[in-house]
Amino acid sequence: MNDDQVEATTVSSGPATSETVLQTLVRGLAVLEAVAERNGTATPKSLARQLGLKPATCYHLLRTLRAEGYVLRLPGGRFDIGPRGTLLGKSVAARTSPAPDIAAILTRLHNKTHETAYVCGWFHGTILRQQVITGVQSVTVKNLNVGYIGNMHARASCQAILAYLPAAQVSMMFDGTPLTKLTANTIGTFEDLVVELDTIRRRGYALDIEAFENDICCVAAPFFDASGTPAGSFTVSVPVSRFPQLRSTLANEVREAGALATNLLKTGRLTIPGVPGESDFRPA
């Protein structure tokens, strides 16, 4: 059977259960994601190279996605997300976007730092990037798209949340699984991750110093719901050249954002710290 035919693989999901995975569907979803990431620049040949597919397979998958309205063909043979793909994205975004008041806190963080800022949420057992506001001074960071959930061990935004989850839960997620080394500074073992999470709890914020991507540094702080469970984190990204002089300021700003969100989730009210007479912060 060749790779453009329906192919099923049975994978074990426990001692008494198994699941059948349709490889054609897996490949189709990978193509759809890659098209979305390329912002209208994807071609069949470039997608085939990126995903390790035979060109004929990639063409078949694109034709199917196009016929169903998930992608559309642009002039020059390029592909972009189609109307059904856009509708699907909007539906997912509506369920995973941050609450308006959390988004207002993110805007405040961005306005105070003028840097790229984003908020992540602890969502159904994973850490999901929910919103990004690009800084005045452009920082090019890979995988900065909303919805990104990968490489949690390497990202300050994720470590800030992981540090406050139960140890058994973190162990279930990472112990015994390979931690991908993205750069020379990426944590590569579960034992080292545990040490870093302990440091984050003592320090109160997480640092990524060229651990997720070379030349990029991040500072992140968590926020908590009314029960004290981590609900998400705020992060600011800057080039490594600006990081030494900005580290202290950015740490203070993300921690303030985290404190604002925590107080909001505990009390239902947004309050501006240190502003007399301002009991509510409700941006227009």
ChimeraX commands (.cxc) that place a marker at each C-alpha (Angstrom):
marker #1 position 0.00,0.00,0.00 radius 0.5
marker #1 position 1.47,3.38,-0.93 radius 0.5
marker #1 position 1.34,6.47,1.26 radius 0.5
marker #1 position -1.56,8.15,-0.56 radius 0.5
marker #1 position -3.91,5.26,0.12 radius 0.5
marker #1 position -5.94,4.87,3.29 radius 0.5
marker #1 position -3.62,3.32,5.81 radius 0.5
marker #1 position -4.46,2.45,9.40 radius 0.5
marker #1 position -1.99,1.91,12.20 radius 0.5
marker #1 position -2.90,0.42,15.56 radius 0.5
marker #1 position -1.13,2.05,18.47 radius 0.5
marker #1 position -1.26,0.99,22.09 radius 0.5
marker #1 position -2.81,3.43,24.54 radius 0.5
marker #1 position -2.65,1.22,27.61 radius 0.5
marker #1 position -2.42,-2.38,28.74 radius 0.5
marker #1 position -5.98,-3.23,27.72 radius 0.5
marker #1 position -6.80,-0.76,24.95 radius 0.5
marker #1 position -5.62,0.22,21.50 radius 0.5
marker #1 position -6.52,2.90,18.99 radius 0.5
marker #1 position -6.54,2.83,15.20 radius 0.5
marker #1 position -4.94,5.87,13.56 radius 0.5
marker #1 position -5.72,6.67,9.92 radius 0.5
marker #1 position -2.41,7.82,8.46 radius 0.5
marker #1 position -4.10,9.57,5.53 radius 0.5
marker #1 position -6.07,11.73,7.96 radius 0.5
marker #1 position -2.91,12.44,9.97 radius 0.5
marker #1 position -1.13,13.56,6.80 radius 0.5
marker #1 position -4.11,15.67,5.71 radius 0.5
marker #1 position -4.22,17.48,9.03 radius 0.5
marker #1 position -0.47,18.07,8.84 radius 0.5
marker #1 position -0.90,19.62,5.39 radius 0.5
marker #1 position -3.75,21.82,6.66 radius 0.5
marker #1 position -1.63,23.05,9.57 radius 0.5
marker #1 position 1.34,23.73,7.30 radius 0.5
marker #1 position -0.83,25.72,4.89 radius 0.5
marker #1 position -2.11,27.81,7.79 radius 0.5
marker #1 position 1.44,28.52,8.99 radius 0.5
marker #1 position 2.60,29.67,5.54 radius 0.5
marker #1 position 0.07,32.54,5.27 radius 0.5
marker #1 position -0.69,32.07,1.58 radius 0.5
marker #1 position 2.83,31.12,0.44 radius 0.5
marker #1 position 2.49,27.32,0.53 radius 0.5
marker #1 position 3.04,25.36,-2.66 radius 0.5
marker #1 position 2.61,21.60,-3.12 radius 0.5
marker #1 position 6.35,21.11,-3.61 radius 0.5
marker #1 position 7.32,23.13,-0.53 radius 0.5
marker #1 position 4.72,21.33,1.60 radius 0.5
marker #1 position 5.93,17.94,0.39 radius 0.5
marker #1 position 9.51,18.82,1.32 radius 0.5
marker #1 position 8.49,20.23,4.71 radius 0.5
marker #1 position 6.34,17.25,5.68 radius 0.5
marker #1 position 8.38,14.49,4.08 radius 0.5
marker #1 position 5.59,13.46,1.71 radius 0.5
marker #1 position 5.73,12.22,-1.86 radius 0.5
marker #1 position 4.71,15.08,-4.21 radius 0.5
marker #1 position 1.81,13.02,-5.59 radius 0.5
marker #1 position 0.51,12.39,-2.07 radius 0.5
marker #1 position 0.68,16.08,-1.23 radius 0.5
marker #1 position -1.24,16.96,-4.41 radius 0.5
marker #1 position -3.96,14.41,-3.57 radius 0.5
marker #1 position -4.34,15.77,-0.04 radius 0.5
marker #1 position -4.50,19.37,-1.23 radius 0.5
marker #1 position -7.11,18.49,-3.86 radius 0.5
marker #1 position -9.25,16.81,-1.19 radius 0.5
marker #1 position -8.90,19.72,1.24 radius 0.5
marker #1 position -9.70,22.15,-1.56 radius 0.5
marker #1 position -12.78,20.19,-2.66 radius 0.5
marker #1 position -14.10,20.33,0.90 radius 0.5
marker #1 position -13.36,24.05,1.25 radius 0.5
marker #1 position -10.60,23.75,3.87 radius 0.5
marker #1 position -7.97,25.27,1.56 radius 0.5
marker #1 position -8.15,27.37,-1.57 radius 0.5
marker #1 position -5.81,27.74,-4.53 radius 0.5
marker #1 position -4.31,31.17,-5.13 radius 0.5
marker #1 position -2.75,32.52,-8.35 radius 0.5
marker #1 position 0.65,31.03,-9.03 radius 0.5
marker #1 position -0.21,27.65,-7.56 radius 0.5
marker #1 position -0.03,28.78,-3.94 radius 0.5
marker #1 position -2.49,27.61,-1.27 radius 0.5
marker #1 position -4.12,29.28,1.71 radius 0.5
marker #1 position -6.81,28.45,4.24 radius 0.5
marker #1 position -10.29,28.25,2.71 radius 0.5
marker #1 position -13.69,29.25,4.10 radius 0.5
marker #1 position -14.33,26.02,6.03 radius 0.5
marker #1 position -10.82,26.13,7.47 radius 0.5
marker #1 position -11.37,29.73,8.52 radius 0.5
marker #1 position -14.69,28.86,10.15 radius 0.5
marker #1 position -13.04,26.00,12.02 radius 0.5
marker #1 position -10.30,28.33,13.26 radius 0.5
marker #1 position -12.83,30.91,14.42 radius 0.5
marker #1 position -14.77,28.25,16.30 radius 0.5
marker #1 position -11.66,27.03,18.10 radius 0.5
marker #1 position -10.53,30.59,18.85 radius 0.5
marker #1 position -13.90,31.43,20.37 radius 0.5
marker #1 position -13.49,28.59,22.88 radius 0.5
marker #1 position -9.82,29.12,23.67 radius 0.5
marker #1 position -9.35,32.90,23.56 radius 0.5
marker #1 position -8.66,34.64,26.89 radius 0.5
marker #1 position -11.50,36.35,28.72 radius 0.5
marker #1 position -11.83,40.06,27.86 radius 0.5
marker #1 position -10.41,41.18,31.21 radius 0.5
marker #1 position -7.39,38.88,30.85 radius 0.5
marker #1 position -6.88,40.33,27.35 radius 0.5
marker #1 position -7.04,43.83,28.89 radius 0.5
marker #1 position -4.24,42.89,31.30 radius 0.5
marker #1 position -2.19,41.64,28.36 radius 0.5
marker #1 position -2.75,44.96,26.60 radius 0.5
marker #1 position -1.59,46.77,29.75 radius 0.5
marker #1 position 1.57,44.61,29.83 radius 0.5
marker #1 position 2.29,45.37,26.18 radius 0.5
marker #1 position 1.66,49.10,26.63 radius 0.5
marker #1 position 4.01,49.27,29.62 radius 0.5
marker #1 position 6.86,47.32,28.02 radius 0.5
marker #1 position 6.37,48.07,24.28 radius 0.5
marker #1 position 7.60,44.52,23.71 radius 0.5
marker #1 position 6.01,41.39,22.25 radius 0.5
marker #1 position 3.69,40.05,24.94 radius 0.5
marker #1 position 1.42,37.03,25.09 radius 0.5
marker #1 position -0.84,35.10,27.41 radius 0.5
marker #1 position -1.08,31.33,27.73 radius 0.5
marker #1 position -3.78,29.28,29.44 radius 0.5
marker #1 position -3.80,25.92,31.17 radius 0.5
marker #1 position -6.40,24.34,28.89 radius 0.5
marker #1 position -7.62,20.72,29.08 radius 0.5
marker #1 position -4.30,19.37,30.30 radius 0.5
marker #1 position -2.04,21.40,28.04 radius 0.5
marker #1 position -0.65,24.93,27.88 radius 0.5
marker #1 position -2.12,26.86,24.98 radius 0.5
marker #1 position -0.94,30.22,23.65 radius 0.5
marker #1 position -4.13,32.28,23.58 radius 0.5
marker #1 position -3.22,35.79,22.39 radius 0.5
marker #1 position -0.14,37.63,21.12 radius 0.5
marker #1 position 0.50,41.37,20.83 radius 0.5
marker #1 position 3.56,42.14,18.72 radius 0.5
marker #1 position 6.05,44.63,20.11 radius 0.5
marker #1 position 6.93,48.03,18.69 radius 0.5
marker #1 position 10.45,46.74,18.06 radius 0.5
marker #1 position 9.83,43.68,15.95 radius 0.5
marker #1 position 11.04,40.37,17.34 radius 0.5
marker #1 position 10.95,37.39,15.01 radius 0.5
marker #1 position 10.08,34.32,17.04 radius 0.5
marker #1 position 9.25,30.96,15.48 radius 0.5
marker #1 position 5.97,29.33,16.44 radius 0.5
marker #1 position 4.54,32.50,17.99 radius 0.5
marker #1 position 1.13,31.66,16.55 radius 0.5
marker #1 position -1.98,31.50,18.71 radius 0.5
marker #1 position -2.82,27.91,19.59 radius 0.5
marker #1 position 0.79,26.71,19.79 radius 0.5
marker #1 position 1.24,23.99,22.44 radius 0.5
marker #1 position 4.62,22.45,21.60 radius 0.5
marker #1 position 7.92,22.18,23.49 radius 0.5
marker #1 position 6.54,23.07,26.90 radius 0.5
marker #1 position 9.81,22.11,28.59 radius 0.5
marker #1 position 11.68,24.84,26.67 radius 0.5
marker #1 position 9.34,27.82,27.08 radius 0.5
marker #1 position 9.23,30.24,30.00 radius 0.5
marker #1 position 5.49,30.72,29.46 radius 0.5
marker #1 position 4.95,27.01,30.11 radius 0.5
marker #1 position 7.52,26.57,32.86 radius 0.5
marker #1 position 5.84,29.38,34.82 radius 0.5
marker #1 position 2.69,27.24,34.92 radius 0.5
marker #1 position 4.35,23.84,35.30 radius 0.5
marker #1 position 6.21,25.06,38.40 radius 0.5
marker #1 position 2.93,25.31,40.31 radius 0.5
marker #1 position 1.20,22.15,39.12 radius 0.5
marker #1 position 1.30,19.04,41.35 radius 0.5
marker #1 position 4.62,17.23,41.04 radius 0.5
marker #1 position 2.88,13.97,40.14 radius 0.5
marker #1 position 1.10,15.67,37.25 radius 0.5
marker #1 position 4.33,17.13,35.89 radius 0.5
marker #1 position 6.03,13.75,36.26 radius 0.5
marker #1 position 3.22,12.09,34.30 radius 0.5
marker #1 position 3.69,14.62,31.49 radius 0.5
marker #1 position 7.48,14.49,31.16 radius 0.5
marker #1 position 9.22,11.72,33.11 radius 0.5
marker #1 position 10.54,9.04,30.76 radius 0.5
marker #1 position 9.86,11.06,27.62 radius 0.5
marker #1 position 12.61,12.70,25.51 radius 0.5
marker #1 position 12.95,16.47,25.90 radius 0.5
marker #1 position 13.95,17.91,22.54 radius 0.5
marker #1 position 17.06,20.10,22.55 radius 0.5
marker #1 position 16.08,23.12,20.46 radius 0.5
marker #1 position 19.22,25.11,21.32 radius 0.5
marker #1 position 22.33,24.60,23.40 radius 0.5
marker #1 position 20.46,26.10,26.38 radius 0.5
marker #1 position 17.34,23.92,26.20 radius 0.5
marker #1 position 16.67,21.71,29.21 radius 0.5
marker #1 position 17.32,18.16,28.06 radius 0.5
marker #1 position 16.34,15.91,30.99 radius 0.5
marker #1 position 13.39,15.61,33.33 radius 0.5
marker #1 position 15.72,15.90,36.32 radius 0.5
marker #1 position 17.00,19.27,35.07 radius 0.5
marker #1 position 13.43,20.40,34.44 radius 0.5
marker #1 position 12.49,19.60,38.04 radius 0.5
marker #1 position 15.43,21.68,39.28 radius 0.5
marker #1 position 14.40,24.60,37.06 radius 0.5
marker #1 position 10.78,24.46,38.23 radius 0.5
marker #1 position 11.97,24.61,41.84 radius 0.5
marker #1 position 14.05,27.69,40.98 radius 0.5
marker #1 position 11.01,29.33,39.37 radius 0.5
marker #1 position 8.91,28.80,42.51 radius 0.5
marker #1 position 11.60,30.44,44.65 radius 0.5
marker #1 position 12.18,33.30,42.19 radius 0.5
marker #1 position 8.53,33.93,41.30 radius 0.5
marker #1 position 8.98,34.03,37.53 radius 0.5
marker #1 position 10.41,31.94,34.69 radius 0.5
marker #1 position 13.27,32.75,32.33 radius 0.5
marker #1 position 14.04,31.50,28.85 radius 0.5
marker #1 position 17.54,32.66,27.91 radius 0.5
marker #1 position 17.90,31.39,24.34 radius 0.5
marker #1 position 16.38,28.05,25.37 radius 0.5
marker #1 position 13.50,27.96,22.88 radius 0.5
marker #1 position 15.17,29.94,20.12 radius 0.5
marker #1 position 18.62,31.47,19.65 radius 0.5
marker #1 position 18.85,35.25,20.13 radius 0.5
marker #1 position 15.50,35.41,21.97 radius 0.5
marker #1 position 14.90,35.72,25.71 radius 0.5
marker #1 position 11.57,35.54,27.55 radius 0.5
marker #1 position 10.30,36.37,31.03 radius 0.5
marker #1 position 7.03,34.86,32.27 radius 0.5
marker #1 position 4.91,34.85,35.42 radius 0.5
marker #1 position 1.88,32.72,36.30 radius 0.5
marker #1 position -1.58,33.63,37.47 radius 0.5
marker #1 position -3.96,31.53,39.55 radius 0.5
marker #1 position -7.66,30.85,39.85 radius 0.5
marker #1 position -9.71,31.16,43.05 radius 0.5
marker #1 position -8.57,27.71,44.23 radius 0.5
marker #1 position -4.88,28.55,43.81 radius 0.5
marker #1 position -4.47,26.36,40.72 radius 0.5
marker #1 position -2.35,27.91,37.95 radius 0.5
marker #1 position -4.67,29.21,35.24 radius 0.5
marker #1 position -2.14,30.70,32.82 radius 0.5
marker #1 position 0.86,32.95,32.39 radius 0.5
marker #1 position 1.95,36.26,30.91 radius 0.5
marker #1 position 5.18,36.44,28.90 radius 0.5
marker #1 position 7.33,39.12,27.28 radius 0.5
marker #1 position 9.89,38.28,24.56 radius 0.5
marker #1 position 12.93,40.42,23.71 radius 0.5
marker #1 position 16.16,39.99,21.71 radius 0.5
marker #1 position 19.09,38.75,23.74 radius 0.5
marker #1 position 20.89,42.06,23.03 radius 0.5
marker #1 position 18.30,44.00,25.08 radius 0.5
marker #1 position 17.68,41.41,27.75 radius 0.5
marker #1 position 20.37,42.27,30.36 radius 0.5
marker #1 position 19.18,45.85,30.85 radius 0.5
marker #1 position 15.49,44.90,30.69 radius 0.5
marker #1 position 15.41,41.71,32.79 radius 0.5
marker #1 position 14.50,43.32,36.11 radius 0.5
marker #1 position 11.86,45.63,34.61 radius 0.5
marker #1 position 10.24,42.86,32.58 radius 0.5
marker #1 position 10.19,40.52,35.59 radius 0.5
marker #1 position 8.35,43.16,37.59 radius 0.5
marker #1 position 5.87,43.80,34.79 radius 0.5
marker #1 position 4.94,40.17,34.15 radius 0.5
marker #1 position 4.58,39.58,37.88 radius 0.5
marker #1 position 2.27,42.58,38.14 radius 0.5
marker #1 position 0.21,41.22,35.24 radius 0.5
marker #1 position 0.02,37.85,36.98 radius 0.5
marker #1 position -1.06,39.47,40.24 radius 0.5
marker #1 position -3.77,41.48,38.45 radius 0.5
marker #1 position -5.15,38.35,36.78 radius 0.5
marker #1 position -5.00,36.33,40.00 radius 0.5
marker #1 position -6.90,39.02,41.89 radius 0.5
marker #1 position -9.44,39.19,39.06 radius 0.5
marker #1 position -10.08,35.44,39.15 radius 0.5
marker #1 position -10.38,35.48,42.95 radius 0.5
marker #1 position -12.59,38.57,43.30 radius 0.5
marker #1 position -14.15,39.14,39.90 radius 0.5
marker #1 position -12.76,42.68,39.83 radius 0.5
marker #1 position -9.88,44.26,37.91 radius 0.5
marker #1 position -8.02,46.66,40.19 radius 0.5
marker #1 position -5.09,48.92,39.33 radius 0.5
marker #1 position -2.35,48.53,41.96 radius 0.5
marker #1 position -1.19,51.70,43.68 radius 0.5
marker #1 position -3.83,54.01,42.18 radius 0.5
marker #1 position -5.94,55.64,44.95 radius 0.5
marker #1 position -9.65,55.67,44.27 radius 0.5
marker #1 position -9.43,53.26,41.35 radius 0.5
marker #1 position -11.26,50.19,42.61 radius 0.5
marker #1 position -12.14,49.00,39.13 radius 0.5
marker #1 position -10.12,48.90,35.94 radius 0.5
marker #1 position -12.51,48.56,33.06 radius 0.5
marker #1 position -10.91,49.67,29.79 radius 0.5
marker #1 position -13.31,51.14,27.26 radius 0.5
marker link #1:1,2 radius 0.2
marker link #1:2,3 radius 0.2
marker link #1:3,4 radius 0.2
marker link #1:4,5 radius 0.2
marker link #1:5,6 radius 0.2
marker link #1:6,7 radius 0.2
marker link #1:7,8 radius 0.2
marker link #1:8,9 radius 0.2
marker link #1:9,10 radius 0.2
marker link #1:10,11 radius 0.2
marker link #1:11,12 radius 0.2
marker link #1:12,13 radius 0.2
marker link #1:13,14 radius 0.2
marker link #1:14,15 radius 0.2
marker link #1:15,16 radius 0.2
marker link #1:16,17 radius 0.2
marker link #1:17,18 radius 0.2
marker link #1:18,19 radius 0.2
marker link #1:19,20 radius 0.2
marker link #1:20,21 radius 0.2
marker link #1:21,22 radius 0.2
marker link #1:22,23 radius 0.2
marker link #1:23,24 radius 0.2
marker link #1:24,25 radius 0.2
marker link #1:25,26 radius 0.2
marker link #1:26,27 radius 0.2
marker link #1:27,28 radius 0.2
marker link #1:28,29 radius 0.2
marker link #1:29,30 radius 0.2
marker link #1:30,31 radius 0.2
marker link #1:31,32 radius 0.2
marker link #1:32,33 radius 0.2
marker link #1:33,34 radius 0.2
marker link #1:34,35 radius 0.2
marker link #1:35,36 radius 0.2
marker link #1:36,37 radius 0.2
marker link #1:37,38 radius 0.2
marker link #1:38,39 radius 0.2
marker link #1:39,40 radius 0.2
marker link #1:40,41 radius 0.2
marker link #1:41,42 radius 0.2
marker link #1:42,43 radius 0.2
marker link #1:43,44 radius 0.2
marker link #1:44,45 radius 0.2
marker link #1:45,46 radius 0.2
marker link #1:46,47 radius 0.2
marker link #1:47,48 radius 0.2
marker link #1:48,49 radius 0.2
marker link #1:49,50 radius 0.2
marker link #1:50,51 radius 0.2
marker link #1:51,52 radius 0.2
marker link #1:52,53 radius 0.2
marker link #1:53,54 radius 0.2
marker link #1:54,55 radius 0.2
marker link #1:55,56 radius 0.2
marker link #1:56,57 radius 0.2
marker link #1:57,58 radius 0.2
marker link #1:58,59 radius 0.2
marker link #1:59,60 radius 0.2
marker link #1:60,61 radius 0.2
marker link #1:61,62 radius 0.2
marker link #1:62,63 radius 0.2
marker link #1:63,64 radius 0.2
marker link #1:64,65 radius 0.2
marker link #1:65,66 radius 0.2
marker link #1:66,67 radius 0.2
marker link #1:67,68 radius 0.2
marker link #1:68,69 radius 0.2
marker link #1:69,70 radius 0.2
marker link #1:70,71 radius 0.2
marker link #1:71,72 radius 0.2
marker link #1:72,73 radius 0.2
marker link #1:73,74 radius 0.2
marker link #1:74,75 radius 0.2
marker link #1:75,76 radius 0.2
marker link #1:76,77 radius 0.2
marker link #1:77,78 radius 0.2
marker link #1:78,79 radius 0.2
marker link #1:79,80 radius 0.2
marker link #1:80,81 radius 0.2
marker link #1:81,82 radius 0.2
marker link #1:82,83 radius 0.2
marker link #1:83,84 radius 0.2
marker link #1:84,85 radius 0.2
marker link #1:85,86 radius 0.2
marker link #1:86,87 radius 0.2
marker link #1:87,88 radius 0.2
marker link #1:88,89 radius 0.2
marker link #1:89,90 radius 0.2
marker link #1:90,91 radius 0.2
marker link #1:91,92 radius 0.2
marker link #1:92,93 radius 0.2
marker link #1:93,94 radius 0.2
marker link #1:94,95 radius 0.2
marker link #1:95,96 radius 0.2
marker link #1:96,97 radius 0.2
marker link #1:97,98 radius 0.2
marker link #1:98,99 radius 0.2
marker link #1:99,100 radius 0.2
marker link #1:100,101 radius 0.2
marker link #1:101,102 radius 0.2
marker link #1:102,103 radius 0.2
marker link #1:103,104 radius 0.2
marker link #1:104,105 radius 0.2
marker link #1:105,106 radius 0.2
marker link #1:106,107 radius 0.2
marker link #1:107,108 radius 0.2
marker link #1:108,109 radius 0.2
marker link #1:109,110 radius 0.2
marker link #1:110,111 radius 0.2
marker link #1:111,112 radius 0.2
marker link #1:112,113 radius 0.2
marker link #1:113,114 radius 0.2
marker link #1:114,115 radius 0.2
marker link #1:115,116 radius 0.2
marker link #1:116,117 radius 0.2
marker link #1:117,118 radius 0.2
marker link #1:118,119 radius 0.2
marker link #1:119,120 radius 0.2
marker link #1:120,121 radius 0.2
marker link #1:121,122 radius 0.2
marker link #1:122,123 radius 0.2
marker link #1:123,124 radius 0.2
marker link #1:124,125 radius 0.2
marker link #1:125,126 radius 0.2
marker link #1:126,127 radius 0.2
marker link #1:127,128 radius 0.2
marker link #1:128,129 radius 0.2
marker link #1:129,130 radius 0.2
marker link #1:130,131 radius 0.2
marker link #1:131,132 radius 0.2
marker link #1:132,133 radius 0.2
marker link #1:133,134 radius 0.2
marker link #1:134,135 radius 0.2
marker link #1:135,136 radius 0.2
marker link #1:136,137 radius 0.2
marker link #1:137,138 radius 0.2
marker link #1:138,139 radius 0.2
marker link #1:139,140 radius 0.2
marker link #1:140,141 radius 0.2
marker link #1:141,142 radius 0.2
marker link #1:142,143 radius 0.2
marker link #1:143,144 radius 0.2
marker link #1:144,145 radius 0.2
marker link #1:145,146 radius 0.2
marker link #1:146,147 radius 0.2
marker link #1:147,148 radius 0.2
marker link #1:148,149 radius 0.2
marker link #1:149,150 radius 0.2
marker link #1:150,151 radius 0.2
marker link #1:151,152 radius 0.2
marker link #1:152,153 radius 0.2
marker link #1:153,154 radius 0.2
marker link #1:154,155 radius 0.2
marker link #1:155,156 radius 0.2
marker link #1:156,157 radius 0.2
marker link #1:157,158 radius 0.2
marker link #1:158,159 radius 0.2
marker link #1:159,160 radius 0.2
marker link #1:160,161 radius 0.2
marker link #1:161,162 radius 0.2
marker link #1:162,163 radius 0.2
marker link #1:163,164 radius 0.2
marker link #1:164,165 radius 0.2
marker link #1:165,166 radius 0.2
marker link #1:166,167 radius 0.2
marker link #1:167,168 radius 0.2
marker link #1:168,169 radius 0.2
marker link #1:169,170 radius 0.2
marker link #1:170,171 radius 0.2
marker link #1:171,172 radius 0.2
marker link #1:172,173 radius 0.2
marker link #1:173,174 radius 0.2
marker link #1:174,175 radius 0.2
marker link #1:175,176 radius 0.2
marker link #1:176,177 radius 0.2
marker link #1:177,178 radius 0.2
marker link #1:178,179 radius 0.2
marker link #1:179,180 radius 0.2
marker link #1:180,181 radius 0.2
marker link #1:181,182 radius 0.2
marker link #1:182,183 radius 0.2
marker link #1:183,184 radius 0.2
marker link #1:184,185 radius 0.2
marker link #1:185,186 radius 0.2
marker link #1:186,187 radius 0.2
marker link #1:187,188 radius 0.2
marker link #1:188,189 radius 0.2
marker link #1:189,190 radius 0.2
marker link #1:190,191 radius 0.2
marker link #1:191,192 radius 0.2
marker link #1:192,193 radius 0.2
marker link #1:193,194 radius 0.2
marker link #1:194,195 radius 0.2
marker link #1:195,196 radius 0.2
marker link #1:196,197 radius 0.2
marker link #1:197,198 radius 0.2
marker link #1:198,199 radius 0.2
marker link #1:199,200 radius 0.2
marker link #1:200,201 radius 0.2
marker link #1:201,202 radius 0.2
marker link #1:202,203 radius 0.2
marker link #1:203,204 radius 0.2
marker link #1:204,205 radius 0.2
marker link #1:205,206 radius 0.2
marker link #1:206,207 radius 0.2
marker link #1:207,208 radius 0.2
marker link #1:208,209 radius 0.2
marker link #1:209,210 radius 0.2
marker link #1:210,211 radius 0.2
marker link #1:211,212 radius 0.2
marker link #1:212,213 radius 0.2
marker link #1:213,214 radius 0.2
marker link #1:214,215 radius 0.2
marker link #1:215,216 radius 0.2
marker link #1:216,217 radius 0.2
marker link #1:217,218 radius 0.2
marker link #1:218,219 radius 0.2
marker link #1:219,220 radius 0.2
marker link #1:220,221 radius 0.2
marker link #1:221,222 radius 0.2
marker link #1:222,223 radius 0.2
marker link #1:223,224 radius 0.2
marker link #1:224,225 radius 0.2
marker link #1:225,226 radius 0.2
marker link #1:226,227 radius 0.2
marker link #1:227,228 radius 0.2
marker link #1:228,229 radius 0.2
marker link #1:229,230 radius 0.2
marker link #1:230,231 radius 0.2
marker link #1:231,232 radius 0.2
marker link #1:232,233 radius 0.2
marker link #1:233,234 radius 0.2
marker link #1:234,235 radius 0.2
marker link #1:235,236 radius 0.2
marker link #1:236,237 radius 0.2
marker link #1:237,238 radius 0.2
marker link #1:238,239 radius 0.2
marker link #1:239,240 radius 0.2
marker link #1:240,241 radius 0.2
marker link #1:241,242 radius 0.2
marker link #1:242,243 radius 0.2
marker link #1:243,244 radius 0.2
marker link #1:244,245 radius 0.2
marker link #1:245,246 radius 0.2
marker link #1:246,247 radius 0.2
marker link #1:247,248 radius 0.2
marker link #1:248,249 radius 0.2
marker link #1:249,250 radius 0.2
marker link #1:250,251 radius 0.2
marker link #1:251,252 radius 0.2
marker link #1:252,253 radius 0.2
marker link #1:253,254 radius 0.2
marker link #1:254,255 radius 0.2
marker link #1:255,256 radius 0.2
marker link #1:256,257 radius 0.2
marker link #1:257,258 radius 0.2
marker link #1:258,259 radius 0.2
marker link #1:259,260 radius 0.2
marker link #1:260,261 radius 0.2
marker link #1:261,262 radius 0.2
marker link #1:262,263 radius 0.2
marker link #1:263,264 radius 0.2
marker link #1:264,265 radius 0.2
marker link #1:265,266 radius 0.2
marker link #1:266,267 radius 0.2
marker link #1:267,268 radius 0.2
marker link #1:268,269 radius 0.2
marker link #1:269,270 radius 0.2
marker link #1:270,271 radius 0.2
marker link #1:271,272 radius 0.2
marker link #1:272,273 radius 0.2
marker link #1:273,274 radius 0.2
marker link #1:274,275 radius 0.2
marker link #1:275,276 radius 0.2
marker link #1:276,277 radius 0.2
marker link #1:277,278 radius 0.2
marker link #1:278,279 radius 0.2
marker link #1:279,280 radius 0.2
marker link #1:280,281 radius 0.2
marker link #1:281,282 radius 0.2
marker link #1:282,283 radius 0.2
marker link #1:283,284 radius 0.2
view
